[in-house]
Amino acid sequence: MRPLPPFDALVAFDAVLRLGSMTAAAADLGLTQSAVSHRLRRLESFIGAELLVRRRAGLSPTPAGAALAEGLGDIFDGMAALRERSRMAAHPARLRVGLGAALAQHWLVRRLPDFSRRHPGIEIELVIFTTRAQAEARGGDLDLRIHWVKPEEARNSSTQTLLFREQVFPVCAPSILKKPLRDPARLAELPLLYKSAEAGQGEEWEWSTWFQRLGIKARPKPRLRFEEIGLAIAAAMEGGGVALGRSLLVHDALKDGRLVRPLGDGWALPSAKVHLARWPAASSRNLRLRAFVDWLAVETAKTVQLEQISPTQTKLRAKKG
């Protein structure tokens, strides 16, 4: 039997090289720093040479470590490809797609029958996330994930495709307001619904931003607060108040008359984040995945006008009619 290095030690070695320190590698792997150090000592014992040297800039590989690191990328890529081939053999026609609950409920589910009609041989399994932690935990089991990322990450590559950038604007049920307000400042008189703040959230989600732009001197008073945007939109549809919605999520409800825009079509702010589809490198030649991504791009283009994405567009701007 061929002598093989301890796999957990190889993973630890790779993490230390990528991140430059034991502390960062331990946090990335969910281990203690001493556990990472112990794994590296086992690997050095197996190789019979020191693999890392400490410098002012952090840890760097010795000649033996550099030789080992050179082949690790190919090994890990090969293992990912092996997993993909095995999974496809077990489920040759299935695509596992992960996305947020709001996007699934308020937009994608309604359109999936069209994809099934066009591609009857491809089975779609949706994996729904309600929190960032769930998305990270389940990400490794997916063929495709729809991410909501900062504009600087939104570029087309062999493993991801830019889908859309949405606008953010107030919405409410017709029972709250049947026609747009003649005086936008009267928005302060309506019950307001809040989406709780999250990491990377832009100013477009703050009612204080909207009050300032509308020239309203009063402070906004929330009626209800929701952790997830899908719940806030659902509450708005039921007449609970005015919510800040994303254009893709509220498109169908506006078209069907379940929601209206109390400020009219002229007021909107661009979302500080952008949606894109991302998949493992091992799946880049998967024709089933390509068919689904192409279909997604067409469907989003029907409902949201794509913008040229650049980091400078993170600055909010208002458009008035």
C-alpha positions as CSV (number, residue, x, y, z in Angstrom):
1,M,0.0,0.0,0.0
2,R,1.3,3.5,-0.9
3,P,2.1,5.7,2.0
4,L,-0.3,8.7,1.9
5,P,0.0,12.0,3.8
6,P,-2.7,12.7,6.4
7,F,-5.5,14.5,4.6
8,D,-6.6,16.7,7.5
9,A,-3.0,17.9,7.7
10,L,-2.9,18.8,4.0
11,V,-6.1,20.8,4.4
12,A,-4.5,22.7,7.4
13,F,-1.3,23.3,5.4
14,D,-3.3,24.7,2.4
15,A,-5.3,27.0,4.7
16,V,-2.1,28.4,6.4
17,L,-0.6,29.1,3.0
18,R,-3.7,30.7,1.7
19,L,-4.3,32.9,4.7
20,G,-0.8,33.5,5.9
21,S,-1.2,32.7,9.6
22,M,-2.1,29.9,12.0
23,T,-4.8,32.1,13.6
24,A,-6.5,32.8,10.3
25,A,-6.3,29.2,9.2
26,A,-7.8,28.0,12.5
27,A,-10.7,30.4,12.2
28,D,-11.3,29.3,8.6
29,L,-11.3,25.6,9.5
30,G,-13.2,26.0,12.7
31,L,-10.3,24.6,14.8
32,T,-8.1,25.9,17.6
33,Q,-4.7,27.3,16.7
34,S,-3.0,24.4,18.6
35,A,-5.0,21.9,16.5
36,V,-3.8,23.4,13.3
37,S,-0.2,23.5,14.6
38,H,-0.5,19.8,15.6
39,R,-1.7,18.8,12.2
40,L,1.2,20.7,10.5
41,R,3.7,18.9,12.8
42,R,2.3,15.5,11.8
43,L,2.6,16.5,8.1
44,E,6.2,17.6,8.6
45,S,6.9,14.3,10.4
46,F,5.4,12.4,7.4
47,I,7.4,14.5,4.8
48,G,10.6,14.5,6.9
49,A,11.3,18.2,6.5
50,E,10.1,21.6,7.7
51,L,7.4,23.0,5.5
52,L,6.9,26.6,6.8
53,V,9.1,29.4,8.0
54,R,7.9,32.4,10.0
55,R,8.7,35.8,8.5
56,R,7.7,39.4,9.3
57,A,4.9,39.2,6.7
58,G,3.7,35.9,8.1
59,L,4.2,32.3,7.3
60,S,5.8,31.2,4.0
61,P,6.8,27.9,2.6
62,T,10.3,26.3,2.7
63,P,11.5,24.7,-0.5
64,A,9.9,21.5,0.7
65,G,6.7,23.3,1.5
66,A,6.6,25.0,-1.9
67,A,7.1,21.7,-3.7
68,L,4.2,20.2,-1.7
69,A,2.0,23.3,-2.3
70,E,2.5,23.1,-6.0
71,G,0.6,19.9,-6.3
72,L,-2.1,20.5,-3.7
73,G,-4.2,22.7,-6.0
74,D,-4.4,20.0,-8.6
75,I,-5.2,17.4,-5.9
76,F,-8.1,19.4,-4.4
77,D,-9.5,20.3,-7.9
78,G,-9.3,16.7,-8.9
79,M,-11.2,15.7,-5.7
80,A,-13.9,18.2,-6.4
81,A,-14.2,16.9,-10.0
82,L,-14.4,13.4,-8.7
83,R,-17.3,14.3,-6.3
84,E,-19.1,16.0,-9.2
85,R,-18.8,13.0,-11.5
86,S,-20.0,10.7,-8.7
87,R,-23.0,12.9,-7.9
88,M,-23.9,13.2,-11.6
89,A,-23.8,9.5,-12.0
90,A,-26.2,9.1,-9.1
91,H,-28.5,11.9,-10.2
92,P,-27.8,12.4,-13.9
93,A,-30.6,14.8,-14.6
94,R,-30.9,16.8,-11.4
95,L,-29.6,20.3,-10.7
96,R,-29.5,21.5,-7.0
97,V,-30.0,25.3,-7.0
98,G,-29.6,27.3,-3.8
99,L,-31.1,30.8,-3.3
100,G,-32.8,33.0,-0.8
101,A,-36.3,32.4,0.3
102,A,-37.7,35.7,-0.9
103,L,-36.3,35.4,-4.4
104,A,-37.7,31.8,-4.6
105,Q,-41.1,32.7,-3.3
106,H,-41.7,36.0,-4.9
107,W,-40.1,35.4,-8.3
108,L,-38.5,32.1,-9.3
109,V,-41.1,29.5,-8.3
110,R,-43.7,31.2,-10.6
111,R,-41.4,30.9,-13.6
112,L,-40.0,27.4,-13.1
113,P,-42.8,25.6,-15.0
114,D,-41.6,27.5,-18.1
115,F,-38.1,26.0,-17.7
116,S,-39.5,22.5,-17.2
117,R,-41.5,22.9,-20.4
118,R,-38.4,24.0,-22.3
119,H,-36.1,21.4,-20.7
120,P,-38.2,18.4,-19.7
121,G,-35.2,16.2,-19.1
122,I,-33.7,18.4,-16.4
123,E,-34.9,18.1,-12.8
124,I,-34.6,21.2,-10.6
125,E,-34.2,20.8,-6.8
126,L,-34.5,24.1,-4.9
127,V,-32.5,24.5,-1.7
128,I,-33.9,27.6,0.2
129,F,-31.9,29.7,2.6
130,T,-33.3,32.1,5.1
131,T,-30.0,33.1,6.8
132,R,-26.4,33.7,5.6
133,A,-25.3,30.8,7.9
134,Q,-27.6,28.4,6.2
135,A,-26.3,29.4,2.8
136,E,-22.7,28.9,3.8
137,A,-23.4,25.5,5.5
138,R,-25.2,24.1,2.4
139,G,-23.1,25.7,-0.3
140,G,-20.9,22.7,-0.9
141,D,-23.8,20.5,-1.8
142,L,-25.1,22.7,-4.6
143,D,-24.7,22.7,-8.4
144,L,-25.6,26.4,-8.6
145,R,-26.1,29.2,-6.1
146,I,-27.7,32.6,-6.6
147,H,-25.6,35.1,-4.6
148,W,-26.3,38.7,-3.6
149,V,-22.9,40.3,-3.6
150,K,-21.2,43.7,-3.7
151,P,-20.7,45.2,-7.2
152,E,-17.0,44.7,-7.2
153,E,-17.5,41.0,-7.1
154,A,-20.0,41.1,-9.9
155,R,-18.1,40.1,-13.0
156,N,-18.6,37.3,-15.5
157,S,-16.1,34.4,-15.4
158,S,-15.9,30.7,-16.0
159,T,-17.6,30.0,-12.6
160,Q,-20.2,32.8,-12.4
161,T,-22.6,35.0,-14.4
162,L,-23.9,38.4,-13.6
163,L,-27.7,38.3,-13.5
164,F,-29.2,41.6,-12.3
165,R,-29.1,44.7,-10.2
166,E,-32.3,45.8,-8.7
167,Q,-33.9,49.1,-7.7
168,V,-35.3,49.7,-4.2
169,F,-38.5,51.7,-3.7
170,P,-41.6,51.8,-1.4
171,V,-44.5,49.5,-2.0
172,C,-47.9,48.9,-0.3
173,A,-51.2,47.3,-0.9
174,P,-54.0,49.2,-2.7
175,S,-56.0,49.1,0.5
176,I,-53.4,51.4,2.0
177,L,-53.2,53.7,-1.0
178,K,-54.9,53.4,-4.4
179,K,-53.0,56.1,-6.2
180,P,-49.5,57.7,-5.9
181,L,-49.2,60.5,-3.4
182,R,-49.5,64.0,-4.9
183,D,-47.2,65.2,-2.1
184,P,-44.4,62.6,-1.5
185,A,-43.9,64.1,2.0
186,R,-47.2,62.5,3.0
187,L,-45.4,59.1,3.1
188,A,-44.7,60.0,6.8
189,E,-48.4,59.6,7.5
190,L,-48.5,56.0,6.4
191,P,-47.6,52.9,8.5
192,L,-44.0,51.8,7.8
193,L,-42.6,48.3,7.7
194,Y,-38.9,47.7,8.4
195,K,-36.4,45.0,7.2
196,S,-33.8,44.5,9.9
197,A,-30.3,45.6,9.1
198,E,-27.7,43.1,7.9
199,A,-24.0,43.1,7.0
200,G,-23.3,45.1,3.9
201,Q,-26.8,46.6,3.7
202,G,-26.9,49.9,1.9
203,E,-28.6,53.1,2.8
204,E,-31.4,52.4,0.4
205,W,-32.9,50.2,3.0
206,E,-33.2,52.9,5.7
207,W,-36.4,54.9,5.9
208,S,-34.3,57.8,7.3
209,T,-32.6,58.0,3.8
210,W,-35.9,58.2,2.1
211,F,-37.3,60.8,4.5
212,Q,-34.2,62.9,3.9
213,R,-34.6,62.7,0.2
214,L,-38.3,63.5,0.4
215,G,-37.6,66.5,2.6
216,I,-39.5,65.0,5.5
217,K,-38.3,66.5,8.8
218,A,-40.1,64.0,11.1
219,R,-38.3,60.8,12.2
220,P,-39.7,57.6,10.7
221,K,-41.7,55.4,13.1
222,P,-41.7,51.7,12.2
223,R,-45.0,49.8,12.6
224,L,-43.5,46.3,12.2
225,R,-40.0,45.0,11.8
226,F,-39.0,41.8,9.9
227,E,-35.7,39.9,9.7
228,E,-36.3,38.8,6.1
229,I,-37.4,40.9,3.2
230,G,-39.9,38.3,1.9
231,L,-41.9,38.6,5.1
232,A,-41.9,42.4,4.8
233,I,-43.2,42.2,1.3
234,A,-45.9,39.6,2.3
235,A,-47.0,41.9,5.2
236,A,-47.2,44.8,2.7
237,M,-49.5,42.8,0.4
238,E,-51.8,42.1,3.4
239,G,-52.2,45.8,4.1
240,G,-49.8,45.9,7.0
241,G,-48.1,49.1,5.8
242,V,-45.5,50.4,3.4
243,A,-42.3,48.3,2.8
244,L,-39.1,48.9,0.9
245,G,-39.1,46.3,-1.9
246,R,-36.6,45.2,-4.5
247,S,-37.8,45.6,-8.1
248,L,-37.5,41.9,-9.0
249,L,-39.2,40.7,-5.9
250,V,-42.2,43.0,-6.3
251,H,-42.5,42.9,-10.1
252,D,-45.2,40.3,-10.3
253,A,-47.2,41.8,-7.4
254,L,-47.1,45.3,-9.0
255,K,-48.2,43.8,-12.4
256,D,-51.0,41.9,-10.7
257,G,-52.2,44.9,-8.7
258,R,-51.4,43.3,-5.3
259,L,-49.0,46.1,-4.6
260,V,-48.7,49.7,-5.7
261,R,-45.9,52.3,-5.5
262,P,-47.0,55.1,-3.2
263,L,-44.4,57.5,-4.7
264,G,-45.1,56.6,-8.3
265,D,-42.5,55.2,-10.8
266,G,-40.1,58.1,-10.5
267,W,-38.6,57.4,-7.1
268,A,-36.0,54.6,-6.8
269,L,-32.6,53.9,-5.5
270,P,-30.2,51.2,-6.9
271,S,-29.5,48.3,-4.6
272,A,-26.0,48.3,-3.1
273,K,-25.7,44.6,-4.0
274,V,-25.9,42.6,-7.2
275,H,-27.3,39.2,-8.0
276,L,-25.1,36.6,-9.8
277,A,-25.2,32.9,-10.4
278,R,-22.1,30.9,-9.2
279,W,-21.1,27.3,-9.6
280,P,-18.1,25.0,-8.8
281,A,-15.2,25.0,-11.3
282,A,-15.8,21.3,-11.8
283,S,-19.3,22.0,-13.2
284,S,-18.2,24.6,-15.8
285,R,-18.9,22.2,-18.7
286,N,-22.1,20.9,-17.4
287,L,-24.6,21.5,-20.2
288,R,-27.6,21.2,-17.9
289,L,-26.3,23.9,-15.6
290,R,-25.5,26.1,-18.6
291,A,-29.1,25.7,-19.9
292,F,-30.5,26.8,-16.5
293,V,-28.1,29.8,-16.2
294,D,-28.9,31.0,-19.7
295,W,-32.6,30.7,-19.0
296,L,-32.2,32.6,-15.7
297,A,-30.4,35.5,-17.6
298,V,-33.3,35.7,-20.1
299,E,-36.0,35.7,-17.4
300,T,-34.3,38.4,-15.3
301,A,-33.8,40.5,-18.3
302,K,-37.5,40.5,-18.9
303,T,-38.3,42.0,-15.6
304,V,-35.3,44.1,-14.7
305,Q,-33.2,46.3,-17.0
306,L,-29.6,45.3,-16.6
307,E,-27.1,48.1,-15.8
308,Q,-23.4,48.2,-16.5
309,I,-22.0,47.2,-13.1
310,S,-19.0,49.0,-11.7
311,P,-17.8,49.7,-8.1
312,T,-18.5,53.5,-8.6
313,Q,-22.2,52.7,-8.8
314,T,-22.4,51.8,-5.1
315,K,-23.0,55.5,-4.4
316,L,-26.8,56.0,-4.1
317,R,-28.6,58.3,-6.4
318,A,-32.3,59.1,-6.7
319,K,-34.3,59.3,-9.9
320,K,-37.4,61.5,-9.9
321,G,-39.9,61.3,-12.6
